[in-house]
Amino acid sequence: MSEEAFEVDRFLALVAAAQGRDIRLKSIQAGLLVAAELGITRDSRAFARKLGIAHSLVLRELNVLAEREGVLQIVKRDLRTMRVHYTLPPRGEV
């Protein structure tokens, strides 16, 4: 198995585990959280590009997560590009 295939499998396993811990999470939402936790990406446009999905879908799911307290924090919005930068809250915060 190539290193890239291993990383993809690991990412998907972590997404599935996140969904197992919180059944309300959609795949994109869990992916956003895992990507932030692993430091893969912390902005909506980079996430959409890496996964090959529409930025508008990522924005919608990111906003849903932002409405849930303690899940993630929006740290910056770029009105020109629509890019949203986000981070996970510090551990222990809810």
C-alpha positions in Angstrom: 0.0 0.0 0.0 1.4 3.4 -0.9 1.9 6.1 1.6 -0.8 8.2 0.0 -3.3 5.4 0.1 -2.5 4.7 3.7 -3.1 8.4 4.6 -6.4 8.4 2.7 -7.5 5.2 4.5 -6.4 6.7 7.9 -8.4 9.9 7.1 -11.5 8.0 6.2 -11.2 5.8 9.3 -10.9 8.9 11.5 -14.0 10.4 9.8 -16.0 7.2 10.4 -14.8 7.2 14.1 -15.9 10.9 14.5 -19.3 10.0 13.1 -19.5 7.0 15.5 -18.9 9.4 18.4 -21.5 11.9 17.2 -24.2 10.4 15.0 -25.4 14.0 14.0 -22.2 14.5 12.0 -22.4 14.3 8.2 -19.4 13.0 6.4 -18.3 16.5 5.3 -18.7 17.8 8.8 -16.7 15.0 10.3 -14.0 15.5 7.6 -13.7 19.2 8.4 -13.1 18.3 12.1 -10.6 15.6 11.3 -8.8 17.8 8.8 -8.4 20.5 11.5 -7.4 18.1 14.2 -4.6 16.6 11.9 -3.5 20.0 10.7 -4.4 19.0 7.1 -6.3 22.2 6.4 -8.2 24.8 8.5 -9.9 26.7 5.8 -13.0 25.9 3.7 -11.5 26.5 0.2 -8.4 24.3 0.8 -10.6 21.6 2.3 -13.0 21.7 -0.8 -10.0 21.6 -3.2 -8.3 18.7 -1.4 -11.5 16.6 -1.4 -12.7 17.7 -4.8 -16.1 19.0 -3.7 -17.9 22.2 -4.2 -16.8 25.0 -1.9 -20.5 26.0 -1.4 -21.2 22.5 0.2 -18.2 22.9 2.5 -19.4 26.4 3.6 -22.9 25.1 4.3 -21.6 22.3 6.5 -19.1 24.5 8.2 -21.8 27.0 9.1 -23.9 24.2 10.6 -21.0 23.1 12.7 -20.3 26.7 13.8 -23.8 26.9 15.1 -23.2 24.0 17.4 -21.6 25.2 20.6 -18.1 23.9 21.3 -17.6 22.0 18.0 -15.4 24.5 16.1 -14.7 28.2 15.9 -14.7 30.5 12.9 -11.6 32.7 13.2 -11.7 34.6 9.9 -14.0 35.2 7.0 -12.8 36.6 3.7 -15.7 38.2 2.0 -14.0 38.5 -1.4 -13.1 34.8 -1.8 -15.8 33.4 0.6 -12.9 31.5 2.3 -13.7 30.7 6.0 -10.8 29.9 8.4 -11.7 27.8 11.4 -10.1 26.0 14.3 -11.1 23.5 16.9 -11.7 24.9 20.4 -9.1 24.1 23.0 -9.5 20.7 24.6 -11.8 20.7 27.6 -13.9 23.6 26.3 -17.6 22.9 25.6 
